[in-house]
Amino acid sequence: MAGVGPGTQAAPRRDGVRHEPFRSHDRHQDPASNHRPRAYAFPERLRCRGCRQNPSFRPHPYRVITANQWEGTPCVTSRQTRDARKGRAQVGTMSPAIALAFLPLVVTLLVRYRHYFRLLVRTVLLRSLRDCLSGLRMEERAFSYVLTHALPGDPGHILTTLDHWSSHCEYLSHMGPAKGQILMRLVEEKAPASALELGTYCGYSTLLIARALPPGGRLLTVEQDPRTAAVAEKLIRLAGFDEHTVELIVGRSEEVIPRLRTQYQLNRADLVLLAHRPRCYLRDLQLLEGHALLPAGATVLADHVLFPGAPRFLQYAKSCGRYRCHLHHTGLPDFPAIKDGIAQLTYAGPG
């Protein structure tokens, strides 16, 4: 056969598919020989039109060539490359038009949700930046401000100082004055002998409850984060409340609740404030029920039931038949346009 050497076999033809010729000595080379197998190079006329236009194309010695490539149709690789380039060109041309089309929508969303955007900037971006620059957490910076501006032993002045810090310095994500008045009024009306708070945070709501407790009343407050609990402990003692009135427990609420009766001598909780994580409200309420810590007539208060919200907790309280529910509508401190509320549940008993 013309063009085929003595050590080369001609590839068979199968339905319009031609295989490149292949030399037998390529695979069975003598190790002692200095001869190296030559890579088979395509002649220019055997390459497809797309590959001839691609100067970086290097055919593999055993690549299969189909009939349409022999006839001059661009191969799949070159076609995909050309389509990708065309797509990039179209994207580059269309991007300004797409941006202009979405501009009114973006402006509308920013105007409508501007309060949420401001809250995100203050609670996440600015807080993270200040944490990195100062090396202190926001609660620790707030306590330093209270030490220099508040009167020791005066819970009301300490609460006012924290409100001023949150409004003019850094957003504290605390209960705030509006919710604080509702909480103090309810505590004064119920006059609980023992109260339980899940979620101490910086100690703001703890001071509110402790101020409104009747003489001889006792408050147990639970905080998961040890660093935040240390700040809250200092603030509570600075306000003048000792451990007999306010006892702070560091730990997870689901681990502390089963030990309240045996380890902390809490046989009943006449008033419970849920202020930690809304997604845990339902779980902790059922734990309190399961360990018989809620007497008939007990009051359960839950903060942040509308923002960020606790829908499963509210649905359970309304549908189980053991609670009378009332919702006190308020707004977030310093962001009154963002609606929130405190849920007030009155426990009717296990039956």
Disulfide bonds with the S-S distance in Angstrom:
none
